[in-house]
Amino acid sequence: MTGRTNVRQSPPLHGRDAELAALTAVLDLPGATARDGRGPDSAARPGADPAARAGADPAARAGADIPFRAADIARRPGASTPVLVLSGDPGLGRTALAEWAVRSFDAGPVLYVRASRAESGLPRSGAHALRCAAGGLPGTGAVGVPEPGTTPQWLLRLLTVAAAGSPLLVCVDDAHLWDPPSRAALGFAARRLHAAGPVRLVLTVARQHAADPDFAALPHLPLAPLDPASADALLDDTSTGPVDPAVRRELLEEAEGNPALLRALVDRLSPAELSGERGLPGPLADAETLRTVAGAHLSGLTAGAADLLLLVAAAHEHDPEGGGADIELVLGAAARFGRAQDAPARDGIPDVLVMSDGRFRFTSPVLRRAVHACARPDRRRAAHGALAHVLEREGHGLVALLHRAWSVAGYAPPIAGRLSAAASDPSVPASRRQRSAAYARAAELTADGPERVGHLTAAAEQALLAGRAREARHLVGRARHTAAPAVVRGRSAWVRGILALRDGPADDAGETLLLARSLLAPDDPARALLAGLAAAEAAWATGDAVACLRALNAADRTVVPVRVPAVVERAPAPAGAALATVAHRTAVRPDAPAQGARAAGPSLPRDYLNGMRAMLERDFVRAVPWLRRVVEHAWEEDAPERLLWSGAAALLLGEVPAACRIGARTLAAARSVGPTASVPRALELLAYAELRTGRHARARAHAEEGLRTAHLYGQSNVAAHHHAVLALTASIADEPDLVAHHAAAALATARRHGLLQAATLAEWALARAELGRGRPSEAAARLGPLVRPGPDGGHFAVRMLAMPCYVEAAVLAGQRDHASAVVDEFALWARFGADTQAPAQLARCRALVADADRADALYESALVLHARAGGDFEQARTRLLYGKWLRRRRRLREARACLRDALVAFERCGARIWADQARAELRANGAAPAAPSAGELEGLTPQQLRIARCVAEGATNREVALYLSVSPRTVDYHLRKVFAVLGVRSRVELSRMVEQAEKNGAQL
């Protein structure tokens, strides 16, 4: 161990505002210092310019105009502490933050000690290292050396003498590696640090050691991976030249928010590789890269412990994200693998492993990957061979065969054949991820080019179904060979097309899927039909009705035998997702299905094709029987992809409650039987169906979960639709920042990938928010292009849904002629019956553009139709408009009743911005609606109450995060909820409400 006061200059700390704020408070630095992660050269010193410092770092620029008072928060009663423990996995920046603290502290001397695993077994070596670091300070020589049993008191005395009444910073990096007596003494001193004078103590420990008895009672701040924006900024700061967008994506996905790994990956690549001029090496994170990040955390291990770690890492390979490695399997294999057998009894379990529920788990995925990749190839193969022996003896089929395949070197066609056969056998129990790994390993063991391509394509298909889009992309990228059979090339094109459909330009996806259909049609007609339907889905997303019909007609030319082989029926078919709006895809046969015919087996995609094509051709008489047959089939179906068709058909038929039930069934099926890649689209169907019923809160909950899973499974196009739904739900709740955020996110992806449907939904959300805030001119300007027919307008399915908003906005903005021009077209939509709210909305639109002598009856008719259709929000909007109309004609009593009913309905469905309009109209009408009372604070959760009080006292979000030991994002999330529940729009309003509640004796 070494003690020193000088540390190297480190790169900027991106995405660590909360951690820097906590360190600023502990070190009692000037508040602005925490804005900069570059060290003393740019830290806050007398005469330094805060604006100049903020300009150096994108993270600093983002918040440079916000007063920073983390130190003030720390001084509040119960919050002041001179100690902070930073914990995290390797590479997350524990050492960088410790070095930042050392460089930034200039109020007095600094004792910086970096622990070493090699000295962990030497008694009191940690205390000796600290004494060496303090050796140059006056008086410390008289303290002597620690004696057995006196280390805690000795260490506290050392700190007291070293401080000598002046500020002192003590920083111990990797304190968990200190020997037990020194570690106990450090915890003892930390809990009594006030007795040593103005001493500040910063410790860093591995994440799994934060709960150790020596550190558990100390203030603790865990480090999380960087968020995507911060990782992106770090990549820009680390690279010395341009980074190709595809390369950028690969680097960010590989690093998974680990800053050290991201830097190591960038350092590994040449400028030509970073710019995309040359292909990326594989694997991207090789052994040397992983050793750079995690090697220091694995040094100093005994040979037996290293062998045990290798066995555990190898046992994870068949299920890297599973629950860990079975302890009995590992110990059984250890008997055949070098020195691992006696390691647990002789050396104990290495601290990078944890045992729970009968399984070994690594404390960090980076450590597991480093152990496996950095091992000698022969040792790695031997570990897999030992595991295979135990698994074969216990009859573990495919998993045993996988480890046996990993234990051999070079080509091995017989093992490759056995692997491929087992992976393709549905009776063999295995996950899709394991089947993908089996096919991929079979490809590595195969020398023949076409056969190798077949294995890689099958591996990509299974990875795609498992929700591993990145793995599928890499695998299918290697599956290229001109001599491969047409059916194999067709399956490869199908994978590429589905990947692009979920996470790429929709036009490209459509053409690739049509190519797949033509290649598959002779040998795999069932999948060719699905490829055609998926191509139609891609065209639907772009808003190209002609291309949609072209794809459906191509799919219709695919001849599928009546009796389809069982293997085809078992294969999940990612054909079309029931995306937002009115329904999707297309197709129609000349004849409608016979009455009472059952939609069974392979007829379902054909029925769906027929119904959707008839719908696009506006032949509703033929469309309805086909689509109703598809809906009826849902109650006997459990395949998520097929259920998505049923849900889309229900939406097209206007059977929205049925669509909600089908969406729930689809989600349950995707979670229980898979494929898990269907979960984001199942949630999309469910969120959109709930939105159509007016249940905005439920739609929001499903869309939030859908957004998380879409990002998890690499489906950015699906995420764009979830963003659009979230923007729509926020547009009624007076959450302009949330509307802007989700709409911007949806539009960013939609414009990049040509998703007109998602773009139209997002623009509609922005316009509806403007209309709710009483800005009809802005809303009409935004909605006008959306409702315009033709290629320059909005999506052909969404524009009808947005028309009532446009009519209202245009009339209120004084553009009655423009509004009248679209009412007749909306009438055609209302007569079709696909939207239960449309007839009432049509009556409302006609009332808005009608003369005074006709408007009254039309409003009354609209309210009658709303009562039949249900739904608070749309009915309340009609009542609000009718109430305004009545008030202007001095029919005040009728207006008051109408407006009060509107207010109650708006409040019931959470439409706060519209409720404000109703209150304003009531006040103008001479009524005085009750404002939200202070008692409504009781509706907040305990965490929300704490955050509300901190904000009311003037704290910023970062200061609240420090005070409550949570992340700023958590504070931001809860604060939005507080604003929504209380109906306030600003911190000033919140402060007034909290103050009033305290005066009234409310419990906060």
Protein Blocks (a to p, Z undefined) as FASTA:
>chain_A
ZZdfbdcdddddehilmmmmmmmmmnopafklmmpcnbjklmccehiafklmmmmpmklm
mmmmpccffkmmmmpghkaccbdcddddehilpmmmmmmmmmmpckbccddddddfklmm
pghklmmmmmmmmmmpghklmnopadehilmmmmmmmmmmmnnopacddddehkllpcfk
lmmmmmmmmmmmmmnojadddddddfklmmgmklmmpccdddddddfklmmmmmmmmpmb
dcdfklmmmmmmmnnopaklmmmmmmmpcfklmnopaccdddfblfklmmmmmmmmmgoi
afklmmmmmmmmmmmmmommlnbjcfklmmmmmmmgojlmmmmmmnopafkbcceehiac
dfbfklmmmmmmmpcfklmmmmmmmmmmmmmmnonajmmmmmmmmmpgcjdfklmmmmmm
mmmmmklgcdfklmmmmmmmmmmmpmblklmmmmmmmmmmmmmmnopaklmmmmmmmmgc
fkbcfklmmmmmmmmmmmmmmnccfklmmmmmmmmmmmmmmmmmmlmmmmmmmmmmmmmm
nopaklmmmmmmmmmmpccdfbacfklmmpccdfbdcdehjbgcedddfbdcdehiaceh
jllmmmmmmmmmmmmnopaklmmmmmmmmmmmmmmccbfklmmmmmmmmmmnopamlmmm
mmmmmmmmmmmnopfklmmmmmmmmmmmmmmnopaklmmmmmmmmmmmmmmnopaklmmm
mmmmmmmmmmmnopaklmmmmmmmmmmmmmmnopaklmmmmmmmmmmmmmmnopaklmmm
mmmmmmpgcjklccfklmmmmmmmmmmmmmmnopamlmmmmmmmmmmmmmnopamklmmm
mmmmmmmmmcfklmmmmmmmmmmmmmmngpjklmmmmmmmmmmmmmmnopaklmmmmmmm
mmmmmmmnopaklmmmmmmmmmmnopacddddfklmmmpcfklmmmmmmmmnopafklmm
mmnopafklmmmmmmmmmmmnopabfklmmmmmmmmmmnopaZZ
